Amino acid sequence: MEDKKESATYLGFFKENTLLILIPAFTVSLSAYFYQLQQPPIFHKSILMEMEYNQEDVLKKITLADEAVTLLRTSQVQQELGISKDLKVTTVKNGPLAINLDVSGRDEAKINTDLDKLAIYSKERFPLKNVGVSVESIKKTSEFIYATGGLMAGLLIGIFFSLIKTYFKKY
């Protein structure tokens, strides 16, 4: 008997405050959805480079690859090359002699020119060669994720205001 009364209380609360809960939920959900629609995608481009080597100087080239990665990661080199501060530049060593140059950001033209600057700088300073084709991708967060997150946030806001309304109504 006690359980039915408690559940009836909860159901009564939700019936009484349905609009106060649902209006913020749908408003925030739609706002998040349209906000995400207006966001530009993030472009990403990378180039894989490899040290040129002979069997006699492999250890020297491995050390040189470490030095190249360290140098290309510094903000001083990126400023010297005029790399845009809006872009994210990542340099990773993929193997003993392989270096991956990654650039990502919202402006595709800047990404292409700045990645070319990095590649040319790398080849001038170190005995590097391009391996394979550069990889390009476009990344955009799903509108569904934003809408769902907005719906959850809106439900919480609606329930919070419903609880405040009920509190002031009863006390």
N, CA, C and O of each residue as an XYZ file, in Angstrom:
684
protein
N       0.809     -1.200      0.000
C       0.000      0.000      0.000
C       0.852      1.263      0.000
O       0.582      2.232     -0.709
N       1.873      1.210      0.811
C       2.744      2.386      0.958
C       3.425      2.741     -0.368
O       3.584      3.920     -0.687
N       3.834      1.705     -1.154
C       4.509      1.942     -2.425
C       3.597      2.635     -3.435
O       4.053      3.518     -4.161
N       2.346      2.263     -3.496
C       1.422      2.889     -4.438
C       1.232      4.357     -4.113
O       1.129      5.186     -5.017
N       1.186      4.680     -2.846
C       1.003      6.071     -2.456
C       2.233      6.900     -2.843
O       2.107      8.026     -3.323
N       3.416      6.331     -2.628
C       4.642      7.051     -2.972
C       4.743      7.232     -4.486
O       5.081      8.322     -4.950
N       4.462      6.200     -5.253
C       4.522      6.322     -6.707
C       3.445      7.278     -7.219
O       3.669      8.005     -8.186
N       2.293      7.278     -6.580
C       1.238      8.216     -6.966
C       1.683      9.655     -6.715
O       1.334     10.557     -7.477
N       2.436      9.863     -5.670
C       2.963     11.198     -5.374
C       3.913     11.655     -6.479
O       3.847     12.795     -6.939
N       4.801     10.745     -6.899
C       5.749     11.090     -7.967
C       5.019     11.338     -9.282
O       5.314     12.303     -9.987
N       4.077     10.476     -9.608
C       3.310     10.663    -10.844
C       2.515     11.966    -10.813
O       2.411     12.666    -11.821
N       1.959     12.280     -9.649
C       1.235     13.541     -9.512
C       2.145     14.741     -9.727
O       1.756     15.727    -10.352
N       3.366     14.642     -9.200
C       4.346     15.722     -9.388
C       4.642     15.926    -10.868
O       4.654     17.058    -11.352
N       4.882     14.827    -11.588
C       5.204     14.946    -13.010
C       4.001     15.386    -13.845
O       4.163     16.130    -14.812
N       2.803     14.938    -13.484
C       1.613     15.384    -14.208
C       1.379     16.869    -14.007
O       1.021     17.588    -14.941
N       1.585     17.318    -12.783
C       1.349     18.729    -12.464
C       2.388     19.645    -13.120
O       2.085     20.795    -13.441
N       3.589     19.147    -13.317
C       4.692     19.987    -13.812
C       5.186     19.570    -15.202
O       6.322     19.867    -15.571
N       4.353     18.899    -15.955
C       4.775     18.395    -17.261
C       5.305     19.511    -18.162
O       6.389     19.380    -18.731
N       4.569     20.586    -18.295
C       5.010     21.680    -19.172
C       6.275     22.351    -18.648
O       7.167     22.701    -19.421
N       6.347     22.526    -17.339
C       7.526     23.172    -16.755
C       8.777     22.305    -16.922
O       9.894     22.821    -16.897
N       8.597     21.018    -17.089
C       9.747     20.125    -17.311
C      10.069     20.018    -18.800
O      11.240     20.054    -19.180
N       9.056     19.889    -19.637
C       9.288     19.640    -21.064
C       9.685     20.886    -21.858
O      10.481     20.786    -22.792
N       9.155     22.040    -21.512
C       9.486     23.257    -22.277
C      10.986     23.565    -22.212
O      11.595     23.773    -23.261
N      11.609     23.604    -21.021
C      13.062     23.828    -21.016
C      13.831     22.699    -21.707
O      14.849     22.951    -22.351
N      13.355     21.468    -21.581
C      14.052     20.343    -22.215
C      14.110     20.523    -23.723
O      15.181     20.402    -24.317
N      12.974     20.810    -24.352
C      12.965     20.959    -25.803
C      13.627     22.261    -26.254
O      14.249     22.304    -27.316
N      13.497     23.309    -25.462
C      14.135     24.579    -25.816
C      15.656     24.444    -25.808
O      16.324     24.868    -26.752
N      16.196     23.864    -24.762
C      17.656     23.703    -24.680
C      18.141     22.714    -25.733
O      19.203     22.908    -26.324
N      17.372     21.658    -25.970
C      17.753     20.669    -26.978
C      17.811     21.296    -28.370
O      18.779     21.087    -29.101
N      16.798     22.053    -28.736
C      16.794     22.712    -30.045
C      17.890     23.766    -30.148
O      18.513     23.914    -31.200
N      18.124     24.489    -29.077
C      19.201     25.490    -29.080
C      20.550     24.830    -29.305
O      21.354     25.321    -30.098
N      20.810     23.722    -28.619
C      22.077     23.006    -28.789
C      22.210     22.455    -30.202
O      23.289     22.494    -30.793
N      21.109     21.943    -30.740
C      21.115     21.402    -32.095
C      21.466     22.484    -33.120
O      22.334     22.277    -33.968
N      20.793     23.637    -33.045
C      21.055     24.708    -34.010
C      22.425     25.347    -33.793
O      23.038     25.826    -34.746
N      22.907     25.360    -32.560
C      24.259     25.847    -32.289
C      25.275     24.966    -33.010
O      26.197     25.471    -33.650
N      25.107     23.659    -32.905
C      26.038     22.735    -33.555
C      25.970     22.830    -35.069
O      26.989     22.675    -35.743
N      24.789     23.081    -35.615
C      24.664     23.227    -37.064
C      25.496     24.393    -37.588
O      25.982     24.350    -38.718
N      25.661     25.425    -36.779
C      26.390     26.616    -37.209
C      27.904     26.485    -37.051
O      28.652     27.321    -37.558
N      28.362     25.441    -36.350
C      29.796     25.276    -36.132
C      30.468     24.746    -37.389
O      29.990     23.783    -37.990
N      31.581     25.371    -37.794
C      32.282     24.862    -38.977
C      33.006     23.554    -38.636
O      33.363     23.320    -37.481
N      33.216     22.717    -39.633
C      33.912     21.454    -39.375
C      35.397     21.686    -39.088
O      35.944     22.743    -39.404
N      36.029     20.696    -38.493
C      37.461     20.753    -38.230
C      38.149     19.906    -39.298
O      37.873     18.714    -39.436
N      39.041     20.536    -40.045
C      39.782     19.848    -41.097
C      41.081     19.314    -40.511
O      41.667     19.922    -39.615
N      41.517     18.189    -41.018
C      42.722     17.545    -40.512
C      43.511     17.006    -41.697
O      42.957     16.363    -42.589
N      44.804     17.275    -41.694
C      45.652     16.769    -42.770
C      46.980     16.325    -42.164
O      47.503     16.974    -41.257
N      47.518     15.226    -42.663
C      48.791     14.743    -42.133
C      49.670     14.193    -43.252
O      49.188     13.748    -44.294
N      50.957     14.240    -43.004
C      51.952     13.717    -43.943
C      52.889     12.802    -43.159
O      53.341     13.151    -42.068
N      53.171     11.645    -43.715
C      54.129     10.719    -43.113
C      55.453     10.864    -43.840
O      55.519     10.760    -45.065
N      56.504     11.106    -43.072
C      57.843     11.265    -43.647
C      58.773     10.240    -43.019
O      58.552      9.770    -41.903
N      59.828      9.904    -43.771
C      60.783      8.918    -43.278
C      62.207      9.405    -43.522
O      62.495     10.033    -44.540
N      63.090      9.108    -42.575
C      64.495      9.455    -42.720
C      65.119      8.597    -43.814
O      64.868      7.395    -43.898
N      65.935      9.234    -44.650
C      66.716      8.489    -45.631
C      67.950      7.972    -44.905
O      68.587      8.719    -44.162
N      68.293      6.707    -45.111
C      69.390      6.131    -44.339
C      70.103      5.028    -45.113
O      69.604      4.491    -46.102
N      71.295      4.719    -44.610
C      72.067      3.562    -45.062
C      72.172      2.620    -43.868
O      71.906      3.015    -42.733
N      72.554      1.396    -44.127
C      72.662      0.436    -43.029
C      73.721      0.862    -42.008
O      73.606      0.529    -40.828
N      74.738      1.587    -42.441
C      75.827      1.972    -41.542
C      75.421      3.078    -40.564
O      75.935      3.131    -39.447
N      74.511      3.955    -40.970
C      74.189      5.117    -40.125
C      72.767      5.095    -39.568
O      72.182      6.153    -39.337
N      72.209      3.918    -39.352
C      70.832      3.808    -38.871
C      70.681      4.426    -37.484
O      69.728      5.165    -37.240
N      71.606      4.134    -36.578
C      71.492      4.678    -35.219
C      71.570      6.204    -35.220
O      70.859      6.868    -34.465
N      72.426      6.749    -36.061
C      72.535      8.210    -36.168
C      71.227      8.805    -36.703
O      70.788      9.858    -36.241
N      70.621      8.142    -37.659
C      69.364      8.637    -38.242
C      68.193      8.518    -37.261
O      67.287      9.350    -37.274
N      68.211      7.485    -36.412
C      67.169      7.362    -35.386
C      67.252      8.538    -34.426
O      66.231      9.123    -34.065
N      68.463      8.883    -34.014
C      68.665     10.039    -33.137
C      68.260     11.320    -33.843
O      67.664     12.208    -33.233
N      68.579     11.420    -35.120
C      68.218     12.605    -35.907
C      66.700     12.730    -36.045
O      66.172     13.842    -36.062
N      66.002     11.607    -36.142
C      64.533     11.635    -36.207
C      63.949     12.162    -34.900
O      62.990     12.934    -34.908
N      64.537     11.737    -33.769
C      64.100     12.269    -32.470
C      64.312     13.780    -32.410
O      63.453     14.516    -31.924
N      65.439     14.227    -32.898
C      65.754     15.657    -32.903
C      64.776     16.424    -33.797
O      64.351     17.525    -33.447
N      64.425     15.858    -34.928
C      63.481     16.509    -35.853
C      62.117     16.673    -35.196
O      61.505     17.737    -35.291
N      61.640     15.632    -34.534
C      60.334     15.707    -33.864
C      60.369     16.772    -32.781
O      59.448     17.581    -32.672
N      61.427     16.775    -31.983
C      61.553     17.770    -30.908
C      61.576     19.183    -31.470
O      60.905     20.073    -30.946
N      62.338     19.392    -32.526
C      62.446     20.725    -33.121
C      61.124     21.182    -33.724
O      60.737     22.338    -33.553
N      60.427     20.295    -34.426
C      59.172     20.674    -35.080
C      58.044     20.918    -34.093
O      57.065     21.584    -34.429
N      58.162     20.396    -32.891
C      57.134     20.623    -31.863
C      57.256     21.987    -31.195
O      56.297     22.452    -30.579
N      58.396     22.631    -31.299
C      58.599     23.888    -30.575
C      57.789     25.022    -31.185
O      57.638     25.119    -32.403
N      57.279     25.870    -30.318
C      56.501     27.020    -30.792
C      57.400     28.031    -31.496
O      56.934     28.784    -32.351
N      58.680     28.054    -31.145
C      59.618     28.982    -31.781
C      59.744     28.684    -33.283
O      59.724     29.604    -34.101
N      59.870     27.423    -33.638
C      59.974     27.044    -35.053
C      58.658     27.345    -35.763
O      58.653     27.833    -36.893
N      57.545     27.053    -35.098
C      56.243     27.315    -35.710
C      56.020     28.806    -35.928
O      55.426     29.203    -36.930
N      56.488     29.632    -35.000
C      56.383     31.089    -35.192
C      57.301     31.545    -36.311
O      56.927     32.399    -37.115
N      58.495     30.985    -36.369
C      59.455     31.335    -37.416
C      58.901     31.020    -38.808
O      59.141     31.760    -39.762
N      58.164     29.921    -38.913
C      57.573     29.529    -40.196
C      56.270     30.272    -40.501
O      55.750     30.188    -41.614
N      55.746     30.998    -39.514
C      54.498     31.729    -39.711
C      53.281     30.825    -39.661
O      52.278     31.086    -40.325
N      53.368     29.765    -38.873
C      52.231     28.851    -38.723
C      51.135     29.583    -37.945
O      51.399     30.193    -36.908
N      49.924     29.517    -38.448
C      48.792     30.196    -37.819
C      48.545     29.653    -36.413
O      48.607     28.444    -36.188
N      48.267     30.547    -35.476
C      47.999     30.134    -34.099
C      46.618     29.483    -33.957
O      46.325     28.860    -32.937
N      45.779     29.630    -34.977
C      44.453     29.007    -34.960
C      44.530     27.503    -35.206
O      43.575     26.775    -34.937
N      45.665     27.044    -35.717
C      45.814     25.637    -36.075
C      46.513     24.862    -34.967
O      47.312     25.407    -34.205
N      46.193     23.595    -34.901
C      46.859     22.705    -33.957
C      47.859     21.874    -34.746
O      47.486     21.149    -35.669
N      49.130     21.983    -34.378
C      50.193     21.249    -35.059
C      50.699     20.159    -34.124
O      51.052     20.423    -32.974
N      50.730     18.935    -34.631
C      51.212     17.801    -33.844
C      52.264     17.069    -34.658
O      52.044     16.736    -35.823
N      53.405     16.824    -34.039
C      54.466     16.063    -34.681
C      54.720     14.829    -33.827
O      54.983     14.933    -32.629
N      54.638     13.656    -34.458
C      54.753     12.392    -33.736
C      55.739     11.495    -34.460
O      55.797     11.468    -35.689
N      56.509     10.765    -33.675
C      57.415      9.773    -34.255
C      56.671      8.442    -34.301
O      56.337      7.880    -33.258
N      56.410      7.932    -35.520
C      55.625      6.709    -35.693
C      56.456      5.442    -35.674
O      55.905      4.350    -35.531
N      57.714      5.555    -35.807
C      58.608      4.411    -35.823
C      60.015      4.916    -35.632
O      60.211      6.111    -35.411
N      60.992      4.052    -35.708
C      62.370      4.513    -35.487
C      62.794      5.620    -36.445
O      63.549      6.518    -36.074
N      62.302      5.550    -37.679
C      62.716      6.535    -38.682
C      61.544      7.287    -39.307
O      61.745      8.057    -40.246
N      60.332      7.084    -38.808
C      59.138      7.701    -39.398
C      58.620      8.841    -38.533
O      58.554      8.732    -37.308
N      58.254      9.932    -39.191
C      57.717     11.126    -38.517
C      56.383     11.470    -39.172
O      56.263     11.479    -40.397
N      55.393     11.751    -38.347
C      54.071     12.123    -38.852
C      53.812     13.584    -38.494
O      53.859     13.954    -37.321
N      53.542     14.410    -39.496
C      53.198     15.816    -39.294
C      51.687     15.949    -39.434
O      51.135     15.627    -40.486
N      51.012     16.419    -38.390
C      49.557     16.592    -38.401
C      49.222     18.055    -38.167
O      49.802     18.699    -37.293
N      48.289     18.577    -38.945
C      47.789     19.938    -38.753
C      46.269     19.869    -38.811
O      45.700     19.261    -39.718
N      45.613     20.499    -37.830
C      44.149     20.523    -37.846
C      43.652     21.903    -37.447
O      44.310     22.626    -36.698
N      42.485     22.251    -37.958
C      41.882     23.544    -37.675
C      40.640     23.750    -38.524
O      40.190     22.839    -39.220
N      40.091     24.953    -38.460
C      38.831     25.243    -39.149
C      39.024     25.825    -40.553
O      38.067     25.887    -41.324
N      40.242     26.251    -40.896
C      40.493     26.856    -42.210
C      41.328     25.899    -43.059
O      42.519     25.710    -42.815
N      40.690     25.309    -44.048
C      41.350     24.285    -44.867
C      42.531     24.846    -45.659
O      43.542     24.162    -45.820
N      42.421     26.069    -46.150
C      43.503     26.671    -46.932
C      44.745     26.881    -46.069
O      45.861     26.603    -46.505
N      44.551     27.369    -44.850
C      45.684     27.566    -43.942
C      46.351     26.238    -43.605
O      47.575     26.155    -43.508
N      45.544     25.212    -43.429
C      46.093     23.898    -43.094
C      47.017     23.420    -44.205
O      48.122     22.949    -43.936
N      46.571     23.538    -45.447
C      47.382     23.078    -46.578
C      48.683     23.852    -46.681
O      49.747     23.252    -46.839
N      48.618     25.176    -46.593
C      49.842     25.979    -46.728
C      50.787     25.764    -45.546
O      51.999     25.662    -45.734
N      50.240     25.694    -44.336
C      51.109     25.526    -43.172
C      51.725     24.130    -43.105
O      52.863     23.982    -42.660
N      51.001     23.120    -43.534
C      51.571     21.775    -43.574
C      52.676     21.702    -44.625
O      53.693     21.041    -44.416
N      52.474     22.378    -45.750
C      53.527     22.441    -46.773
C      54.766     23.146    -46.230
O      55.890     22.716    -46.489
N      54.563     24.234    -45.472
C      55.700     24.934    -44.857
C      56.477     24.010    -43.927
O      57.707     23.981    -43.952
N      55.753     23.259    -43.109
C      56.411     22.319    -42.190
C      57.175     21.236    -42.941
O      58.291     20.882    -42.561
N      56.577     20.714    -44.000
C      57.232     19.654    -44.772
C      58.494     20.166    -45.453
O      59.526     19.495    -45.447
N      58.408     21.343    -46.034
C      59.584     21.927    -46.708
C      60.680     22.216    -45.689
O      61.846     21.902    -45.930
N      60.320     22.808    -44.560
C      61.289     23.089    -43.494
C      61.961     21.802    -43.027
O      63.174     21.770    -42.819
N      61.175     20.749    -42.864
C      61.711     19.463    -42.400
C      62.703     18.892    -43.399
O      63.766     18.400    -43.019
N      62.351     18.959    -44.681
C      63.229     18.411    -45.720
C      64.511     19.221    -45.872
O      65.558     18.670    -46.213
N      64.433     20.540    -45.616
C      65.633     21.373    -45.708
C      66.602     21.087    -44.558
O      67.818     21.125    -44.747
N      66.075     20.807    -43.386
C      66.907     20.605    -42.193
C      67.363     19.166    -41.989
O      68.435     18.922    -41.434
N      66.560     18.227    -42.432
C      66.823     16.812    -42.160
C      66.675     16.005    -43.441
O      65.945     16.408    -44.347
N      67.365     14.861    -43.525
C      67.242     14.023    -44.719
C      65.940     13.217    -44.692
O      65.945     12.012    -44.445
N      64.841     13.901    -44.949
C      63.515     13.280    -44.905
C      62.924     13.180    -46.302
O      63.221     13.990    -47.180
N      62.083     12.172    -46.489
C      61.340     12.039    -47.748
C      59.898     11.695    -47.411
O      59.621     11.073    -46.385
N      58.978     12.104    -48.283
C      57.560     11.774    -48.089
C      57.345     10.287    -48.346
O      57.915      9.705    -49.269
N      56.518      9.699    -47.515
C      56.164      8.294    -47.689
C      54.657      8.237    -47.879
O      53.909      8.664    -47.000
N      54.213      7.732    -48.979
C      52.778      7.618    -49.223
C      52.135      8.956    -49.519
O      52.802      9.939    -49.842
N      50.821      8.960    -49.399
C      50.008     10.125    -49.712
C      49.568     10.778    -48.416
O      49.382     10.103    -47.404
N      49.401     12.101    -48.448
C      48.912     12.782    -47.258
C      47.453     12.415    -47.012
O      46.677     12.222    -47.947
N      47.105     12.324    -45.752
C      45.757     11.913    -45.355
C      44.960     13.152    -44.977
O      45.430     13.982    -44.199
N      43.754     13.279    -45.525
C      42.884     14.398    -45.195
C      41.589     13.865    -44.611
O      41.077     12.831    -45.042
N      41.065     14.580    -43.625
C      39.773     14.189    -43.073
C      39.038     15.427    -42.565
O      39.642     16.464    -42.290
N      37.735     15.289    -42.450
C      36.888     16.353    -41.920
C      36.143     15.775    -40.733
O      35.541     14.704    -40.818
N      36.193     16.502    -39.622
C      35.553     16.003    -38.412
C      34.538     17.023    -37.925
O      34.841     18.209    -37.800
N      33.344     16.550    -37.656
C      32.303     17.411    -37.110
C      31.497     16.601    -36.111
O      31.091     15.473    -36.392
N      31.272     17.182    -34.948
C      30.499     16.500    -33.923
C      29.056     16.372    -34.380
O      28.507     17.281    -35.004
N      28.461     15.265    -34.071
C      27.096     14.980    -34.490
C      26.101     15.937    -33.827
O      26.210     16.238    -32.639
N      25.139     16.404    -34.609
C      24.080     17.249    -34.073
C      23.230     16.465    -33.081
O      22.689     17.035    -32.134
N      23.112     15.159    -33.299
C      22.340     14.292    -32.400
C      22.924     14.308    -30.990
O      22.184     14.322    -30.006
N      24.240     14.305    -30.895
C      24.892     14.332    -29.572
C      24.571     15.638    -28.857
O      24.248     15.641    -27.669
N      24.660     16.744    -29.584
C      24.347     18.041    -28.976
C      22.882     18.118    -28.566
O      22.567     18.611    -27.484
N      21.981     17.632    -29.425
C      20.551     17.675    -29.116
C      20.232     16.803    -27.902
O      19.438     17.195    -27.046
N      20.840     15.639    -27.827
C      20.609     14.747    -26.687
C      21.150     15.355    -25.402
O      20.491     15.312    -24.363
N      22.339     15.915    -25.472
C      22.909     16.591    -24.293
C      22.046     17.761    -23.863
O      21.828     17.976    -22.670
N      21.555     18.517    -24.835
C      20.665     19.634    -24.523
C      19.364     19.172    -23.902
O      18.838     19.813    -22.992
N      18.843     18.052    -24.397
C      17.613     17.500    -23.832
C      17.812     17.116    -22.369
O      16.966     17.413    -21.526
N      18.925     16.459    -22.069
C      19.211     16.063    -20.681
C      19.385     17.289    -19.777
O      18.859     17.332    -18.665
N      20.128     18.277    -20.270
C      20.327     19.496    -19.480
C      18.994     20.218    -19.271
O      18.715     20.707    -18.176
N      18.179     20.282    -20.315
C      16.869     20.921    -20.208
C      15.947     20.203    -19.244
O      15.213     20.845    -18.492
N      15.975     18.865    -19.256
C      15.173     18.101    -18.288
C      15.598     18.416    -16.857
O      14.757     18.604    -15.978
N      16.896     18.473    -16.633
C      17.378     18.814    -15.285
C      16.935     20.213    -14.867
O      16.518     20.427    -13.728
N      17.027     21.152    -15.789
C      16.590     22.523    -15.488
C      15.090     22.539    -15.183
O      14.650     23.176    -14.226
N      14.312     21.832    -16.008
C      12.867     21.777    -15.798
C      12.498     21.144    -14.469
O      11.628     21.651    -13.760
N      13.146     20.047    -14.124
C      12.869     19.389    -12.839
C      13.271     20.295    -11.681
O      12.563     20.375    -10.678
N      14.394     20.971    -11.816
C      14.841     21.892    -10.772
C      13.804     22.996    -10.542
O      13.438     23.276     -9.400
N      13.333     23.617    -11.619
C      12.329     24.678    -11.463
C      10.989     24.130    -10.944
O      10.278     24.818    -10.211
N      10.654     22.906    -11.323
C       9.433     22.279    -10.810
C       9.536     22.048     -9.306
O       8.577     22.274     -8.568
N      10.692     21.603     -8.864
C      10.890     21.396     -7.424
C      10.820     22.713     -6.662
O      10.249     22.769     -5.574
N      11.395     23.770     -7.223
C      11.327     25.088     -6.578
C       9.878     25.564     -6.524
O       9.427     26.072     -5.497
N       9.148     25.400     -7.632
C       7.738     25.805     -7.674
C       6.933     25.048     -6.608
O       6.136     25.641     -5.881
N       7.154     23.736     -6.529
C       6.433     22.917     -5.541
C       6.794     23.320     -4.118
O       5.928     23.359     -3.244
N       8.053     23.615     -3.885
C       8.503     24.022     -2.555
C       7.799     25.311     -2.122
O       7.257     25.393     -1.020
N       7.816     26.320     -3.010
C       7.187     27.610     -2.640
C       5.672     27.494     -2.544
O       5.037     28.236     -1.795
N       5.091     26.565     -3.300
C       3.658     26.366     -3.259
C       3.213     25.732     -1.931
O       2.163     26.080     -1.391
N       4.021     24.803     -1.418
C       3.654     24.069     -0.223
C       4.131     24.724      1.073
O       3.534     24.530      2.132
N       5.216     25.504      0.976
C       5.772     26.058      2.222
C       5.670     27.547      2.205
O       6.082     28.205      3.161
